[in-house]
Amino acid sequence: MRVLAAMSGGVDSAVAAALAVEAGHDVVGVHMALSRNRNQFRTGSRGCCSIEDASDARRAADIIGIPYYVWDLSEQFEQTVVADFLSEYAAGRTPNPCVRCNEHIKFEALLDKATALGFDAVATGHYARVEMVEREDGTVVRELHRSPNTAKDQAYVLAVMGQERLARSIFPLGGFSSKDEVRALAAERGLSVSNKPDSYDICFVADGDTQGFLRERLGEQPGDIVDTEGNVLGQHSGAYSYTVGQRKGLGIDRPATDGRPRYVLSVEPAKGQVIVGPAELLSVNLIECDQVNWYADDIAAAALSTAAFGQVQVRAHGEAVEAAVTAGTDGTLSARLTDTTLRGVAPGQSLVFYDGTRVLAQGTVTSSRREA
């Protein structure tokens, strides 16, 4: 196959490209330039896709022996991932930019461009598995599964891509159970990125100050911090700076009458309010989603008629908990937790529905609440 290897400049994508070559594919490496800040270097950035990363990717491609290109996708990145990040926070929701980057950039803009150029698939350094499974009727389907490397598993952030794009994606690192194995492979192949630190935090917030980034882009929008009865407890300069479940930095001088800490329960930008209250009000057992991607038609049909049972997860490295999932005819999904509750579930988060390691569905949280 002709394979386009997405090379971020890190060790994972470099090893993935090398393994794709060793598997016999005709591989071309490409680095996605996503930042509009051309002076962004690792010394001042904690994310990925810096100028230094592009140079590291080029050196890795040279060692592997594959052609290498840099594609400027900064405009698409700004118009989709960054714009979504800002609009979601402005609407009082909590987005996951890594999920949106996978959706709009790596498995939309990049994959569509690769297909237009005649490539059969895109290879990335994500930790997730694709399994080909034959059903009883003889049809073969692709299933997305968790990686055995539980510490680095990325099935959660990949679930947004959908079945069609999954069919044109390769994850060479899917079977590795530790990052040390991948680093050892990189060292064996002479790749200088073998000991390069992992990137972290939001790549387009170079200094890690998310609230400062939001203030710069959205400006000050003062309003009140109130309790569940509407009593004003303090003021804020922008409701977008608060997330559901937040405890620190609330800016409240008046202690609660019972002496217990307060948490952000909800954010209502239309009213300019941040609602705070006790921790127990954060616990929910019913989560509703829209923009649903199903990976199992048989499970989706079952969920439409009664309910399908499995596990749901609402954070990239959060706990997966047992739930009964029902699907709406309007493309929505409801997950009712069967034996526990989750705290701090906010609109805008991604919910992924699993059966063991297999991804069954993904949706974007619209609301959550506690029911008896």
Secondary structure, DSSP 4 states (H G I P E B T S, - for coil): -EEEEE--SSHHHHHHHHHHHHTT-EEEEEEEE--S-TT--GGG-SSS--HHHHHHHHHHHHHHT--EEEEE-HHHHIIIIIHHHHHHHHTT----HHHHHIIIIIIIIHHHHHHHTT-SEEE----EEEEEEE-TTS-EEEEEEE-S-TTT--HHHHGGG-HHHHTTEE-TTTT-S-HHHHHHHHHHTT-GGGGPPPP-S-TTSTTS-HHHHHHHHH--B-EEEE-TT--EEEEESBGGG--TT--TT----SPPTT----EEEEEETTTTEEEEE-GGGGEESEEEEEEEEES-HHHHHHHHHS-EEEEEE-STTS--EEEEEEE-TTS-EEEEESS--EE---TT-EEEEEETTEEEEEEEEEEEE---
